[in-house]
Amino acid sequence: MRTNKIVEAIYQGQFDERLKEIYVDPYLLSYEKKRYIQAIQRYNAAFGTDEVEIFSAPGRSEIGGNHTDHQNGEVLAASINRDAIAIVRKINRPAVTILSDGYASEITIDLKNLDKQKSEEGTTAALIRGILAKIRSNGYSIGGFQAYVTSDVLIGAGLSSSAAFETLIGTILSYLYNNMEISAVEIAKIGQYAENVYFGKPCGLMDQMACSVGSLVHINFADVKRLKVEQVQLDLDAQGFSLCITDTKGSHADLTPDYAAIPQEMKQVAECFDKEVLGEVSKQEIMQDIPLIREKAGDRALLRAIHFICENERVRQETDALKQNKFSEFLELVKESGDSSYKYLQNVYTNRYVRHQNLSVALAVSDMVLKRRGVSRVHGGGFAGTIQAFVPIDLVENYQEAMEHVFGFGSCQVLKIRKYGGIKVL
């Protein structure tokens, strides 16, 4: 459909049901319609009026499994109703040209040169080039397209804006050139490859999997070549709860050593048993050899290993509780997860800058507002980012007001779990 016709159809409400289905929350309809129209208009300004396709890929929220994926553990993660969207036209030229919201110039990748460029590390161009290269090396087809991309997955808020973008590009190429034959799981692995090898960030696979597969998913990374992925049903509205994410606005500057130390120390414990990752070590082995671990790896490494082995069990327990509709039990486990991250994983604040403890403050305010009616936990990598809370619907307004009083207007987002990963919208 031509861009001007799509805009007219959106104004007339022809796609209202489709947008409500994707974004779950009917209160977002007017916002999403305006957002789509603006994206199309900006595409027109950059490329002209065209026949186009529209694609979407969501951000994600980690529900359970804090720092477990990089040790071949288990996670529970959900796609959310914040996403990256792309207005796309297939072209005959051997190039991919993308203009992103907030960037003055286009990014163009020549399909004849998909080798890694050292100078591109840490850039969007590296992600695009890496995805194209991996799709081709996996035996699929690639080709040219031009796109305007915009995202409301906040950068730095722990909702995986980069994984949403990677899923978006993979989904576009799967549709345009491969009859949608690249599976959601493979698109996730392709995105991780681009981020690890071309972008230069050694991330796990949880973010990409949650963004690509959609819904609430239980993922077991024990065998990376044959991942076990299970969708789990959770209707928060029916339970009378909302999912709230608060960006504490803490600086991530100089935190790389803190993030890197977690997998490094976990692997040091694994090495005590001649293993590469903790996913290969049993709880019984760790409990039996605590003196050895303390001597060889140190106490913090031991505590982080204890977090891992207990968190892995918790993910399975959370999944079972949801399957059995035991929501109160699920909430207790979420609280346990947060407590374990605070006490054993120790990723709520850096001990190098104890004056600044944004996450600790956010968790303390959450406890005071929610009392025993809701739960909160550190979300994602930790140290300076976001916290997650399950809040009774009748307390959401008070909770949001309290968090934004501390961290600023717009810092607390009320999210929904959406059932779609990367998709073609229109």
N, C-alpha and C positions, 0 to 999 in steps of 0.2 A: 504494500500500500504506500502511496506517496505521502510524504511528510505533511503536506497541507491537509490531506484527507484525514490523516490520523489525528491531527490537532482538532479538526472539526468534529470528529467522532468522539473524542474525549470531552469536548465542551458539551456535546449532546448526551453524554452519559452512557454511550454504547459499550464502554469497557468498564463500567462501574463494578459489575459483579466479578469480573476477572481481577481487578485491583483489590477488591475486598477479600477475595480468596487468597491472594498472595500475601497481603499485608495484615490480615487477620483482624486488626482493629478498625472498626468502621469510622472511628473519629479521625483516622488518618486519611480518609478518602480525598477530602478537598486538598490537603497538603500534597498527596501523591499526584493528583491530577495536575496541579500547578507545577510540580516538579517535572513531570513528564513533558508538559507543554514547553517549559523553559528549556529543557534538554533538546527537544526537537528544534526549537527556534535557534538555539546556539549551533546545532548541527547545520541548519540551513545557512546561517551566517558564515560558517567555515567552509562548507562544501557545496552549498546550493540545494535546491529542492530536488529530492530523489525518491526512488522506491527504496524503502529501508525495512530492516528487521529490528526488533527491540529485544534485548537480553537483560537478565538480572542474575546477580549472585549475592547471597546474604553474608553478613558478618556472623560471628559465632560467639557463644558464651559457654565457657567451661563450667559444667555443673558439678562434676566430681573427677578426681584424678589430678591433683595439683602436682605438677612436675613428675609425672609418671611415664609419659609417652616416650621420652628420650632414653628410658631404661627398659624399653620393650614391655611396658606395663599395660594397664587398662585405664580407659577414660570414659566419662559420660559427658557429652557435649551437645549443644543445641544450636541450630541455625536460628537467627533472629530476624525480626521485621525491620531491620535497617540493612540497606544493600547498596551495591554498585550497579548502575544501569548503563547500557550502551546503546546508542542509536547507530546502526551499522548498515553499510552498503558493501556488497561484494564487488570487487573490481578485477579487471583483467591484468593490471600491472603486477609484476612480482615484488610487491612491497606492502607493508602494513603501516598505515598512518593513523595515529591516534592523537586527538586533542582532548586533554583532560581539564575538567573544571578547576580553575585556580591557576592554570599554567598558561603563559602568554604564547608559547610556541608549540607547534606540533612535534611529535616524535615519529620518525620514519625509520623503519627497519627494512633493509634490502634483503629479500629472501635468498639472494645469491651468496650472501655472506652471513652465516649464522654461527661463526666461531665466537667463542667467548672473547670479549673485549675488556682487557684489564682496566682501562680508563672508565668503563661504564659501571664498575662495581658500586653497589649501593644506590642504583638509579632504577627508575621505572623502565627505561630502555633495556636494562639487563634482564629484567623479568620477562619482558615480551620476547626478546631474542632467545632466552633460555627455553621458554615454552615452545616456541616454534621449532627450535633445534631438537628438543626431546620428542615432540610429536612426530617429527620426520624420522628420527632414529628409531622410534617404536614401530615404524612401518606404516604410519598413516599419511594422509595427504595434507599438504598445506597450500595456501594461496593467499592472494592479496585481499585486503579489505580496508575501508576507512571508517573511522568511528569517532563519535563524541562520547566521552565517559564522564559521569558524575557520580559521586558517592556521598551518602550520609552516614557511613560507618566511620565514626570519629577516629582519626589517626592518634595513636598513643593512648587510647582509652581501653585497651585490652580486648577489643572486639574483632581483631584480626582484619584490618583494612587491606593489608597486603595479600592475605589468603583469599579474600573476596575478589580482589582484582585478578589474581592468578586464575581462580575458578571461572571468572567472567571470560577471560581470553580463551581458556581451554574450551569452554562451552560454545563460544562463537565458532571456533575452528572445527569442533566436532559437528556442529550443525551445518556450516557453510560447505565443508569439504569432505565430510565423512558420514553423512546420513545419520548423525547422532549415535554412531557406533562406538565412540570412546566412552567407556563407562565412567560413572561418577568417581569410583575408587581410583581408576587410572588417571583421570583428570587431576585428582588430589595429589597423586604421586608425581605427576608431571610438574605441578606447581611447586611442590617441595624441592624437586630437582633444580628448577630454575632459581629458587631462593637460595638453596645451598651452594650450588656450583657457580651460577652466573652473578647473582646478587651478592653472594659472599656472607650469608647469614646461616649459621648451623642450627636451624630450627628443627623441631620434631615434625610429625605428620598430623597431629591432632587438629590444628587450625584448618588446614586444607581439607581434611576429611569432613569436618563438621560443616564447612561452607559448601562443599560439593555435594554431599549426600543429602543433607536436609533433614528436618524434623529433629527429634531427640535421638541420639545414637549412642549405643554402647559399643566401644571399639576395643578389641584385644590386639595388641601389637606384638604378641609373643613370637609370631612368625610373620615377619614383615612382607614376605613374598605371598603369603596367603592370609591376609588380614581377616579377622572375624568381625563383621559389622552387623549390628542388630538394631533395628529401629524400635524405639520404646514409646508408648503412648503416654502423654501427659497433657491434660487439659487444666491449666492453672485456673482459668475462670470458674470451672466447675468445682474446684477445690476452694474457691474464695480467696485466691492469692494472686499477687502480681510479682513479676521478676523485675527488680530494680538494680541498676548498675550505676555506681557513683564514681566519677572521675575526680580523684582527690587533688589533681593539678600539681602533684609532686614532680620535681625535675628528674628525668632519667639520665641526666648528664653524670658521667663518671661512675655509673653503676654496672658497667660491663663486667668488671671483676667479680661483683657480687653474683650476677646471673651465671657467669661461667663457672664459679666455684661449686654450684649445686651439682651439675652432672659430673664435674671432675671428682668431687668427693664421693659421690655415689659409686663411680667407677673404681675409685681406690678401694672401697669396701669390697666390690665385686672381685677385684684382683687378689684379695686375701683368700679367695676360693678358686683362683685360677680361672675366673670368668670375666667376660668383657663388660656385661651390664648386670644390674641387680635383678632384672627379670629372670635371670638364669639361676638365682640363688633362693633357696627356700627360707621361710620364716624360722623353721627349726634350726637350720644351719647358723643363721645369724644369732639366735638366742643362745646356742651352745658355745659360740666362739666370741662372745662379747669381749673377754680380756684380750684376745688376739687382735681384734679389730681396733680396740682402744690403743693398743701398743703400736700397730702398724699404720693406722689411718687417722687416729685421733677421735676425740669425743664428739665433735660436731659432725664429722662424717658418719659416725655410728648413729647419732640421733637422726640424721637425714635418711639413713638406711632404714631405721625403724619406721619413720614416716612412710617411706615408700612401701614397705611390705604390708603395713596396716592400711594404707590408702588404697592399695590394690584390692584388698579384701572388701573395703568399704564401697568401692565402685560396684562390685558384684552385689553387695547387700542393698545398695540404693536401687539398682536395677530390679532386683527381686521385689523390693518393697513397692515400687511403682507398678510392676506387673500384677501384684496382689492387691492393688488399690489401698495400700497402707501409707497414706500420705504423711500422717503424723510421724511414723517411723522413719520415712524418708527425710523429713525435716531434722530429726534428731541426728541422723547420719551426716547431713550437710553441716550441722553445727560441729560434730566431731571432726569433720574434715578441716574446718576452719581452725579449731583448737590445735589440731596436729600441725598444721602449717605454721601456726604461731609459736608453738612450744618446741617442736622437733625439727621441722624443715627450716624454721627461722628465716622466713623470707618476707616478714611484715615490715621490717625496717633494717637499714644497714647499720651495723655497729660502728661504722666509721664517722657517721654524722648523726649522733643521737639527739641533737637539738631538733631535728626535723623528722617527725614520725607521723606523716599524713595518714597512712593506712591505720595505724593504731588509734588515732583520733577518730577516724571514720567508724571503726569497729566499736569504739567506746560510745559514741553518740548513738549508733544503731542499737546497742544493748539498752541504752537508757530510754530510747523511744519505743522500741519493740517489746521490751521486757521479755516475757516468755511466750509472746504470741507469734513471733517471727524469728528468723535466724539470719546471720550474716557471716561472710567468710572472705578471705583474700581471694582475688580473682586473677588468674593468669600468672605471669612471671613474678609479680610481687615487688616489694621494696618501695615503689613510688607510684604505682598505677591506680588500679581500681579495686573496689570491693563489690561484692554481689550480695543481695539480700532478697529473701522471700518474705514479702510483706502482705499481711491481710488487706484485702481491698479497702476496707473502711479506715485503714491507717495510712494508706498511700499518700494522701494529701499532707498529713502531718509529717510523715517521714520525709517526703520530698522537700518540704519547707525547712525542716531541721537540717538536712544535709546541705541544701543550697545556702542556708544562712552561714554555714561554715566554709563551704568550698565555692560558692558563687553561683549565680543564676545559670541554669542549664546544665549544671554538673551532674544532676541525678536524672537518669533516663528510665522511664517505665517501658519495658520491652514485652513483646509477645514471641512465643516460639512459632516459627512458620514451618509449614510442612514441605516446602520446596527448597532444594539446593540450587545449583545453577540451572536456569531454564530459559527458554525462549518465551517472552511475554506476549508479543504481538507479531 
